Amino acid sequence: MARGVPSTADKELIERLAALGVRVSAAQLERWRGAWLLPGHARRWLGRGRGSVSVLAEETVAVAAALGRHARPGRDLRWTVIAWYTEAGLPAGPGELAVPEPPWPAVREALVCAVGRSHAQRVVVQARAAGGGGE
């Protein structure tokens, strides 16, 4: 659950994604930022002690759209990253955003997890243990 009211930039991001047909919540955005998958918003300083505001970047919209297309309730984020990775770099259609590459550490972790859960990998590990056990 989101800790507070979404920022103006997050509200704008949610609206932009809805226009693209991707529905996300402020809690999802926060969870993706906590997993280092979604970049934070840039800050624009207002000057003269008036503070700053968050500014939505186009790259953030593209990343959130990719995550939103592949995220499912209860789905491990690593499977979402793998789906995002397979979509990255494909040519964008008219009116679509180009999908950027996900962060490499997240891709690596997701692929290692997927291989570890693979039945074929378990068979290979068992065969190596049986063949090299020296018993």
C-alpha positions in Angstrom: 0.0 0.0 0.0 1.2 3.5 -0.8 2.4 5.4 2.3 0.7 8.6 1.4 -0.9 10.6 -1.3 0.8 10.0 -4.6 2.9 12.9 -5.9 1.7 15.1 -8.8 4.2 13.3 -11.0 2.8 9.9 -10.0 -0.7 11.0 -10.6 0.3 12.2 -14.1 2.1 8.9 -14.7 -1.0 6.9 -13.7 -3.1 9.0 -16.0 -0.6 8.6 -18.9 -0.5 4.9 -18.4 -4.4 4.7 -18.3 -4.4 6.5 -21.7 -2.2 3.7 -23.0 -4.5 1.1 -21.6 -2.3 0.1 -18.7 -3.8 0.3 -15.3 -1.5 0.7 -12.3 -1.8 1.9 -8.7 0.3 4.2 -6.6 1.2 1.1 -4.5 2.5 -0.7 -7.5 4.7 2.3 -8.5 6.1 2.4 -5.0 6.8 -1.4 -5.0 8.6 -1.2 -8.4 10.7 1.7 -7.1 11.5 -0.3 -4.0 12.8 -3.1 -6.2 14.9 -0.6 -8.2 12.9 -1.4 -11.4 11.3 2.0 -11.8 13.4 5.2 -11.7 12.4 8.0 -9.4 11.2 11.3 -10.7 13.6 14.1 -11.5 13.4 17.1 -9.2 13.0 20.7 -10.5 13.9 23.4 -8.0 11.5 26.3 -7.9 14.1 28.7 -6.4 14.1 31.3 -3.7 13.3 28.8 -1.0 10.1 27.6 -2.6 11.2 24.0 -2.7 11.0 21.6 -5.6 8.5 19.6 -7.7 8.8 16.1 -9.2 9.0 16.0 -13.0 7.8 13.0 -15.0 10.3 11.7 -17.6 9.3 9.9 -20.8 11.6 7.0 -19.9 9.7 6.5 -16.7 6.5 6.2 -18.6 8.0 3.6 -20.9 9.4 1.6 -18.0 6.1 1.7 -16.0 4.1 0.8 -19.1 6.3 -2.3 -19.7 6.0 -3.3 -16.0 2.3 -2.7 -16.0 1.7 -4.9 -19.0 3.4 -7.8 -17.4 2.7 -7.5 -13.7 -0.1 -9.7 -12.3 -1.4 -9.9 -8.7 0.6 -12.4 -6.7 3.2 -12.8 -9.5 6.8 -12.7 -8.5 8.5 -9.6 -9.8 11.3 -11.7 -11.3 8.8 -13.3 -13.8 7.6 -9.8 -14.7 11.3 -8.7 -15.3 11.8 -11.7 -17.6 8.6 -10.8 -19.6 9.8 -7.2 -19.8 13.3 -8.3 -20.9 11.8 -10.4 -23.8 9.8 -7.3 -25.0 12.7 -4.8 -24.7 14.3 -3.6 -27.9 11.5 -4.7 -30.2 10.3 -2.0 -32.7 7.6 0.1 -31.3 4.4 0.4 -33.3 2.7 3.7 -34.2 1.5 5.4 -31.0 3.5 3.0 -28.8 6.4 3.7 -26.6 9.7 2.0 -27.2 10.4 -0.5 -24.5 13.8 0.2 -22.7 16.0 -2.6 -21.3 15.4 -3.5 -17.7 18.3 -3.1 -15.2 20.8 -5.9 -15.8 21.1 -6.9 -12.1 17.3 -7.5 -12.0 17.5 -9.5 -15.2 20.3 -11.6 -14.0 18.5 -12.4 -10.7 15.4 -13.3 -12.6 17.2 -15.6 -15.0 19.1 -17.4 -12.2 15.9 -17.9 -10.4 14.2 -19.3 -13.5 17.0 -21.7 -14.3 17.1 -22.8 -10.6 13.4 -23.7 -10.9 13.7 -25.5 -14.2 13.1 -29.2 -14.3 15.8 -29.6 -16.9 18.3 -27.9 -14.6 17.4 -30.3 -11.8 18.0 -33.3 -14.1 21.4 -32.0 -15.0 22.3 -31.4 -11.4 21.2 -34.9 -10.4 23.1 -36.4 -13.4 26.3 -34.6 -12.4 25.9 -35.8 -8.8 25.3 -39.4 -9.9 28.2 -39.4 -12.3 30.8 -37.6 -10.2 30.0 -38.9 -6.8 32.8 -41.5 -6.8 30.7 -44.1 -5.0 
